[in-house]
Amino acid sequence: MYDLIKKLVEAYGPSGFEDHMRELIRPEIEKYADEISVDAMGNLIALKKGSGDGLKVMIAAHMDEIGLMISHITDDGFCRFTNIGGIYPTR
C-alpha cells in the first residue's frame, strides 16, 4: 500500500492535466470493477455490480491536485505564483 500511495502522491496531475493520473489509477482498480469508463469530462468511472438487494453506494474522489505556476519573476529574482485549480482565495 505504501508504494501505491507514494506513486500516486508523486505523480504529476494538476487541474486540467489528469490524463496521467487516470492512467495510473485505472490498472489499480480494474480488478475490483465490473465496468470502467471515462466520460466526456475525463472522469474515471468504475462500477461494481451488486445483487440489487442492498443499498447503493457511491465513492467520489479527486484525481487532480492543486498546481502552482510562476506568474512573475521580479528584478531581484523572486518568483510570484498563481494557483492552477482548487483554491478560491476570495471565498
Summary of the structure (lengths in Angstrom):
residues: 91
radius of gyration: 18.0
end to end distance: 35.8
largest distance: 66.5
contacts: 163
relative contact order: 0.18
helix: 25%
strand: 25%
